[in-house]
């Protein structure tokens, strides 16, 4: 476990990366995304932040509070329902009109509803899309801006997906997108493992950028409002008993920001001669983390809420030997191509 004082000390050094860092927070209008966004604004010099979500009222509040944390920062809200990739593409184009580089992408979008498969107009389940497809689409679309950030001072570029690293279990490889065998449990399993392997796959293809998949721990985010009434009641009763195990809002934001910026999680090949390309320097008694593929400093990392490297090693190793990373990559790119054709009116999602 990375001590909290080390986390705070590291975050306080973010200003050393210089003014004008550009960050994108998707799902940042509540919970973990909001906590991390505020920590980023508070610890950086004149940042430019894009906040993507659905709740205008929450966004207005967050922007006001960020202004009190850092008067030199700028936070702009972009309203979107990113359970549809068409909306992801629209937001990416909006950002690309305004920015040539993006230093950091943090994604926390998702929901806790226990409904069955709920397909969007693109033929994808909305929960699955929030947990996985939309996250990979943002990264895929904005790779040019991440690459630019990695090649221009401070040469820092990173993408963090907050979901369930370390909570892997076996997938149904004959139905990767759960078109016919969907359940909320299987959705959690598939999207967790797929986030794992895509961090690894992106890192192998983009050695100047760090890619992380993290688990936030037990955090009271308010997302339980989407649960059925009975479960909400049970959770309300259980919450006082769980409080000792909760990670508080401020600590959650600080720790996810640490994952987003520490040189303990460097890209595979940081820009030479750029001391901050790997991230904020760490104390001498710490060392660079082991990547998801077992190699130290690989550029793709699976981390727990407390900064420790996680992942079901036996399961992931067996899947890696089967070439699952390549399978997931190819599946994802095929889905993107199909959705592009659907949104261009070239094919009917009902027959695809």
Secondary structure, DSSP 8 states (H G I E B T S, - for coil): ---HHHHHHHHHGGGGG-S--EEEEETTTSHHHHHHHHHHHHHSSS-EEEEEES-HHHHHHHHHHHHHH-TT-EEEEEE--TTSHHHHHHHHHHHHHH-S--SEEEE-----------B-TTSSBHHHIIIIIHHHHHHHHTHHHHHHHHHSTT---EEEEES-TT------TTSTT-SSS--HHHHHHHHHHHHHHHHHHHHHH-TTSEEEEE---S---SGGGGS-HHHHHHHHHHHHHHGGG---HHHHHHHHHHHHHBGGG--TT--TT-TTTT-B---TT----B-TTS-BT-SEEEE-TTS-B---HHHHHHHHHTTHHHHHHHHHHHHHHHHHHHHTTSS-TTT-
